[in-house]
Amino acid sequence: MAALSTGRQAAVIGALVEGSSVRSTERMTGVHRDTILRLVGRVGRACERMMGEEIRHVRCERLELDELWCFVGKKKANLRRTDDPNRLGDFWTWVALDPDSKLVPHHHVAKRDMFDAADFTRELARRVEGRVQISTDKLAAYRYAIYEGWGREVDYGRIVKRYHGDILDTGRYSPPEVVAVERDVVYGAPNMALVSTSHVERQNLTVRMGMRRFTRLTNGFSKKVENLRSAVALHFAHYNFVRVHQSLKTTPALASGVAGRRWTLADLVELPY
């Protein structure tokens, strides 16, 4: 990577965050795929450390939480007894979104259990100041995890969607029909009119469009969990600090007061972390 100029490294990163695969980026830039993966690893780890230090004392009124599925190496159903489930199989990216500034103050790549949910919310609570209203879906782990992060000092509402038929029907390529939407209070006194996960679910689409390894029904999946974590950190650093949101006319980091200027791809490449 030392032989690549900052501009060329930025061109590689730019292709990846726009949804290109490693191999297509290799064809477009002439940079070998092994070099691309090393670059993603280095910049992604730096982005994760940077966001852990820069995204602090965030003041927001609402947060929407959700989790996004992908897999590493092979899907859970194809795991063998000799495979390490901590390194292969289904993984989930836990995401928190401020629907007003569009900032993602924290994400967490792990499994989908109560302990990982609590790890996610504890760190999220450290990054956010003041009382906040939180919205989630009906995943049971959130009740315990949000209590771990905030105790009762939070306004937490849950949205429950009822679908026609089985949401997990095999062979389904279109979303199931929503027949009813219910909202309930879990903690505090949330404004029920604002209990929603629509914005964070739209953020999930942005993730799938911006990272090739999240595209369904393709061979663009992650082969190592370290590569997945680096790619996700790179995506959210670019989303928060570099990418201008159309409805905001600026970056989420600027809109939330986390950053004082719009960053560039070169800034990400040259992170000193």
C-alpha positions as CSV (number, residue, x, y, z in Angstrom):
1,M,0.0,0.0,0.0
2,A,3.0,2.3,0.5
3,A,3.4,2.4,-3.3
4,L,-0.2,3.7,-3.8
5,S,-0.6,7.5,-3.7
6,T,-3.3,8.9,-1.4
7,G,-5.4,9.8,-4.5
8,R,-5.3,6.2,-5.8
9,Q,-6.1,4.8,-2.4
10,A,-9.1,7.3,-2.2
11,A,-10.2,6.1,-5.6
12,V,-10.3,2.5,-4.4
13,I,-12.2,3.4,-1.2
14,G,-14.6,5.6,-3.3
15,A,-15.4,2.6,-5.5
16,L,-16.0,0.3,-2.6
17,V,-18.3,2.7,-0.7
18,E,-20.4,3.2,-3.8
19,G,-21.2,-0.5,-3.8
20,S,-18.6,-2.0,-6.1
21,S,-17.2,-5.4,-5.3
22,V,-13.5,-6.0,-4.6
23,R,-13.0,-7.7,-8.0
24,S,-14.8,-4.9,-10.0
25,T,-12.7,-2.3,-8.1
26,E,-9.6,-4.2,-9.1
27,R,-10.7,-4.1,-12.7
28,M,-11.5,-0.4,-12.6
29,T,-8.5,0.8,-10.7
30,G,-5.8,-1.7,-11.6
31,V,-5.0,-2.3,-7.9
32,H,-4.7,-6.0,-7.0
33,R,-7.5,-7.4,-4.9
34,D,-5.1,-8.4,-2.1
35,T,-3.9,-4.9,-1.8
36,I,-7.5,-3.6,-1.8
37,L,-8.4,-5.9,1.1
38,R,-5.4,-4.8,3.0
39,L,-6.4,-1.2,2.4
40,V,-9.9,-1.9,3.6
41,G,-8.6,-3.5,6.7
42,R,-6.3,-0.7,7.6
43,V,-8.7,2.1,6.8
44,G,-11.7,0.3,8.3
45,R,-9.9,-0.3,11.6
46,A,-8.8,3.4,11.7
47,C,-12.4,4.5,11.0
48,E,-13.7,2.4,13.8
49,R,-11.2,3.9,16.3
50,M,-11.9,7.4,14.9
51,M,-15.7,7.1,15.4
52,G,-15.2,5.8,18.9
53,E,-13.3,9.0,19.8
54,E,-15.1,11.6,17.6
55,I,-18.7,10.5,18.0
56,R,-19.2,11.5,21.6
57,H,-21.6,13.8,23.5
58,V,-24.2,13.5,20.8
59,R,-27.4,15.3,21.7
60,C,-30.5,14.0,19.9
61,E,-34.1,13.6,20.7
62,R,-34.8,10.3,19.1
63,L,-33.0,7.1,18.1
64,E,-34.2,4.2,16.0
65,L,-32.5,0.8,16.4
66,D,-32.5,-2.1,14.1
67,E,-30.3,-5.0,13.0
68,L,-29.2,-6.1,9.6
69,W,-28.4,-9.7,8.5
70,C,-25.5,-11.0,6.5
71,F,-23.2,-14.0,6.7
72,V,-19.4,-14.8,6.8
73,G,-18.1,-17.7,4.8
74,K,-21.3,-19.7,4.7
75,K,-24.8,-19.4,6.0
76,K,-25.7,-20.9,9.4
77,A,-27.6,-23.8,7.9
78,N,-24.3,-24.9,6.1
79,L,-22.0,-24.8,9.1
80,R,-20.2,-28.1,10.0
81,R,-19.5,-29.3,13.5
82,T,-15.8,-28.4,13.0
83,D,-16.6,-24.7,12.0
84,D,-16.2,-22.0,14.5
85,P,-19.6,-20.2,14.9
86,N,-17.8,-17.1,16.2
87,R,-16.0,-16.7,12.9
88,L,-18.4,-18.2,10.3
89,G,-22.2,-18.2,9.7
90,D,-24.8,-15.6,10.3
91,F,-23.8,-12.2,11.5
92,W,-25.8,-9.1,12.3
93,T,-25.0,-5.4,12.1
94,W,-26.7,-3.5,14.9
95,V,-27.5,0.1,13.9
96,A,-28.6,3.2,15.7
97,L,-29.9,6.1,13.7
98,D,-30.9,9.7,14.7
99,P,-33.8,10.3,12.2
100,D,-33.3,14.1,12.4
101,S,-29.6,14.5,11.7
102,K,-29.4,11.0,10.0
103,L,-26.2,10.3,12.1
104,V,-25.4,6.7,12.9
105,P,-23.8,7.3,16.3
106,H,-22.9,3.6,16.8
107,H,-23.0,0.3,15.0
108,H,-22.0,-3.2,16.2
109,V,-21.1,-6.3,14.1
110,A,-21.8,-9.4,16.1
111,K,-24.4,-12.2,16.6
112,R,-28.0,-11.6,17.4
113,D,-28.4,-12.5,21.0
114,M,-29.0,-10.7,24.3
115,F,-25.4,-10.2,25.2
116,D,-24.4,-8.6,21.9
117,A,-27.5,-6.4,22.1
118,A,-26.4,-5.2,25.5
119,D,-22.8,-4.6,24.2
120,F,-24.3,-2.4,21.5
121,T,-26.6,-0.4,23.7
122,R,-24.0,0.2,26.5
123,E,-21.6,1.8,24.0
124,L,-24.4,3.7,22.4
125,A,-25.5,5.1,25.7
126,R,-21.9,6.3,26.3
127,R,-22.0,8.3,23.1
128,V,-25.4,10.0,23.6
129,E,-26.2,12.7,26.1
130,G,-29.5,13.6,27.7
131,R,-32.8,11.8,27.8
132,V,-33.7,10.2,24.4
133,Q,-36.7,8.5,22.9
134,I,-35.8,5.1,21.4
135,S,-37.8,3.0,18.9
136,T,-37.2,-0.6,18.1
137,D,-39.0,-3.5,16.6
138,K,-40.3,-6.4,18.7
139,L,-37.0,-8.2,19.1
140,A,-37.1,-9.4,22.8
141,A,-33.4,-8.7,23.4
142,Y,-33.9,-4.9,23.2
143,R,-35.9,-4.8,26.4
144,Y,-33.0,-6.1,28.4
145,A,-30.3,-4.3,26.4
146,I,-31.9,-0.9,26.6
147,Y,-32.2,-1.3,30.4
148,E,-28.5,-2.2,30.5
149,G,-27.6,1.0,28.6
150,W,-30.0,3.5,30.2
151,G,-31.8,1.9,33.1
152,R,-35.2,3.6,33.4
153,E,-33.8,7.0,32.2
154,V,-35.2,6.6,28.7
155,D,-38.4,6.8,26.8
156,Y,-38.7,3.5,24.9
157,G,-41.5,2.6,22.6
158,R,-41.8,-0.5,20.4
159,I,-43.5,-1.0,17.1
160,V,-44.9,-4.4,16.2
161,K,-46.0,-5.1,12.6
162,R,-48.4,-7.9,11.8
163,Y,-47.9,-9.6,8.4
164,H,-50.2,-11.6,6.2
165,G,-48.9,-15.1,6.2
166,D,-45.5,-16.2,7.3
167,I,-42.7,-13.6,7.1
168,L,-40.2,-16.4,6.6
169,D,-41.9,-18.1,3.8
170,T,-39.4,-19.7,1.5
171,G,-39.3,-18.6,-2.1
172,R,-40.5,-15.1,-1.2
173,Y,-38.9,-12.3,-3.3
174,S,-41.3,-9.5,-2.4
175,P,-42.0,-8.0,1.1
176,P,-44.9,-9.6,3.0
177,E,-48.1,-7.6,3.3
178,V,-48.4,-5.6,6.5
179,V,-51.9,-6.0,7.8
180,A,-51.6,-4.2,11.2
181,V,-49.1,-1.9,13.1
182,E,-49.2,-1.8,16.9
183,R,-47.2,0.5,19.2
184,D,-46.6,-0.1,22.9
185,V,-44.7,1.6,25.7
186,V,-41.8,-0.3,27.3
187,Y,-40.1,2.3,29.5
188,G,-40.8,6.0,30.3
189,A,-43.2,8.2,28.4
190,P,-42.4,8.1,24.7
191,N,-44.4,10.1,22.1
192,M,-46.3,7.3,20.5
193,A,-46.8,9.3,17.3
194,L,-43.0,9.2,16.8
195,V,-42.4,5.5,17.6
196,S,-41.1,4.3,14.3
197,T,-38.4,2.3,12.7
198,S,-39.0,3.5,9.1
199,H,-35.8,5.7,8.9
200,V,-33.5,3.0,10.2
201,E,-35.1,0.4,7.9
202,R,-34.4,2.8,5.0
203,Q,-30.8,3.0,6.3
204,N,-30.6,-0.7,6.0
205,L,-31.3,-0.3,2.2
206,T,-28.4,2.2,2.1
207,V,-26.1,-0.3,3.6
208,R,-27.1,-3.0,1.2
209,M,-26.7,-0.7,-1.8
210,G,-23.4,0.7,-0.5
211,M,-21.6,-2.6,0.4
212,R,-21.4,-5.4,-2.1
213,R,-21.0,-8.0,0.7
214,F,-24.5,-7.2,1.9
215,T,-26.2,-7.7,-1.4
216,R,-28.5,-10.7,-1.2
217,L,-28.3,-13.8,-3.5
218,T,-24.8,-13.1,-4.8
219,N,-21.3,-14.4,-4.1
220,G,-20.2,-11.1,-2.7
221,F,-20.3,-12.2,0.9
222,S,-17.5,-11.7,3.4
223,K,-15.0,-14.5,3.8
224,K,-13.5,-13.3,7.1
225,V,-15.2,-11.6,10.0
226,E,-12.4,-9.1,10.3
227,N,-13.0,-8.0,6.7
228,L,-16.7,-7.6,7.4
229,R,-16.1,-5.4,10.5
230,S,-13.6,-3.2,8.6
231,A,-15.9,-2.8,5.6
232,V,-18.9,-1.9,7.9
233,A,-16.8,0.7,9.8
234,L,-15.5,2.2,6.5
235,H,-19.1,2.4,5.2
236,F,-20.4,4.3,8.3
237,A,-17.4,6.6,8.5
238,H,-18.0,7.6,4.9
239,Y,-21.8,7.8,5.5
240,N,-21.4,10.0,8.6
241,F,-18.5,12.3,7.6
242,V,-18.1,12.3,3.8
243,R,-21.4,11.6,2.1
244,V,-23.8,14.5,1.7
245,H,-27.4,13.5,2.6
246,Q,-29.8,14.9,0.0
247,S,-32.5,16.0,2.5
248,L,-29.9,17.7,4.7
249,K,-27.7,19.2,2.0
250,T,-24.8,18.4,4.3
251,T,-23.2,15.4,6.1
252,P,-24.9,13.8,9.1
253,A,-21.7,14.6,11.2
254,L,-22.1,18.3,10.3
255,A,-25.8,18.3,10.9
256,S,-25.4,16.8,14.4
257,G,-22.5,19.0,15.4
258,V,-20.0,16.0,15.6
259,A,-17.8,17.5,12.9
260,G,-16.9,21.1,12.0
261,R,-16.4,20.4,8.3
262,R,-17.2,18.0,5.5
263,W,-14.5,15.3,5.3
264,T,-13.1,13.8,2.1
265,L,-12.1,10.3,1.1
266,A,-8.5,11.4,1.5
267,D,-9.2,12.3,5.1
268,L,-10.4,8.7,5.7
269,V,-7.3,7.2,4.0
270,E,-4.9,9.4,6.0
271,L,-6.5,8.8,9.4
272,P,-3.7,8.7,12.0
273,Y,-5.5,6.2,14.2
